[in-house]
């Protein structure tokens, strides 16, 4: 009888720990840290784990700022332009394999980036 309770106790602990890891991994959303290049273009994005990013468009203009990804796929960029002006861009992000798709909320366009290794 004691061994049965002991085994059930260990199974319970294992289930609780497994559920905790699963919940923690799901709550983080998608991981975009690293360097990305727009598919079919020269534009690049670099996302850092501290929530900062740097972007260079196809004409070589560089901007930086902060980003935030939400669990439901929404994304927010707080961009600091070279002249010091601030801009906030909101949209949606989706990661499938090594392709990151942004759908900006205000332009209606779609941008696709591939993770650079």
C-alpha positions in Angstrom: 0.0 0.0 0.0 2.8 2.5 0.9 4.6 1.8 -2.5 1.3 2.4 -4.4 0.8 5.8 -2.7 4.5 6.6 -3.3 4.2 5.9 -7.1 0.9 7.8 -7.3 2.7 10.8 -5.6 5.5 10.7 -8.1 3.1 10.5 -11.0 1.2 13.5 -9.6 4.5 15.5 -9.2 5.5 14.6 -12.8 2.2 15.7 -14.2 2.3 19.0 -12.3 5.9 19.7 -13.4 5.1 18.8 -17.1 2.0 21.0 -17.1 4.1 23.9 -15.6 6.6 23.6 -18.4 3.9 23.3 -21.1 2.1 26.4 -19.7 5.4 28.4 -19.6 6.3 27.5 -23.1 2.9 28.4 -24.5 2.7 31.7 -22.7 5.9 33.0 -24.3 4.3 33.1 -27.8 6.6 33.0 -30.8 10.3 33.5 -30.5 11.6 35.9 -33.2 15.0 36.7 -31.6 17.7 36.7 -34.2 18.3 38.1 -37.7 15.7 38.0 -40.5 15.8 39.0 -44.2 12.7 40.0 -46.2 12.0 37.3 -48.8 12.9 38.6 -52.3 14.3 41.8 -51.0 17.3 43.3 -49.1 15.4 44.6 -46.0 16.6 43.0 -42.7 15.3 42.9 -39.1 17.2 42.0 -36.0 15.2 41.1 -32.8 17.0 41.0 -29.5 15.8 39.1 -26.4 15.7 42.4 -24.4 12.8 43.6 -26.6 14.8 45.9 -28.8 15.1 45.7 -32.6 16.9 47.2 -35.6 15.5 47.3 -39.1 17.1 48.3 -42.4 14.7 48.8 -45.4 15.5 48.2 -49.0 16.8 51.7 -49.5 19.3 51.3 -46.6 17.3 53.5 -44.1 17.9 52.2 -40.5 15.5 52.5 -37.6 15.5 51.0 -34.2 13.2 50.7 -31.2 11.3 48.3 -29.1 8.9 45.5 -30.0 6.3 43.5 -28.1 4.7 40.2 -29.2 1.4 39.2 -27.6 0.2 35.6 -27.1 -2.6 36.1 -29.6 -0.2 37.0 -32.5 -0.5 40.8 -32.2 2.7 42.8 -32.4 3.6 46.3 -31.5 6.7 48.3 -32.7 7.7 51.5 -31.1 10.1 52.9 -33.7 12.6 55.6 -33.2 13.5 57.2 -36.5 16.9 58.7 -37.3 15.5 62.3 -36.8 14.4 61.3 -33.3 10.6 61.1 -34.2 8.6 58.3 -32.7 6.1 56.0 -34.4 4.0 53.1 -33.2 3.1 50.4 -35.7 0.7 47.6 -34.8 -0.2 44.4 -36.6 -0.1 40.7 -36.5 2.8 38.2 -36.7 2.9 34.5 -37.5 5.9 32.2 -37.5 5.8 29.0 -39.5 9.1 27.1 -39.7 11.7 29.8 -40.5 9.3 32.2 -42.2 8.0 35.2 -40.2 4.9 36.9 -41.7 3.9 40.4 -40.6 0.6 41.9 -41.5 0.7 45.6 -40.5 -2.7 46.8 -39.3 -2.6 50.2 -41.1 -1.2 49.3 -44.5 -3.0 46.1 -45.3 0.2 44.7 -46.9 2.0 41.5 -46.0 5.7 41.2 -45.3 7.5 37.8 -45.2 11.0 37.3 -43.7 13.2 34.3 -43.5 15.4 33.6 -40.5 19.1 34.0 -41.3 21.4 31.3 -39.9 
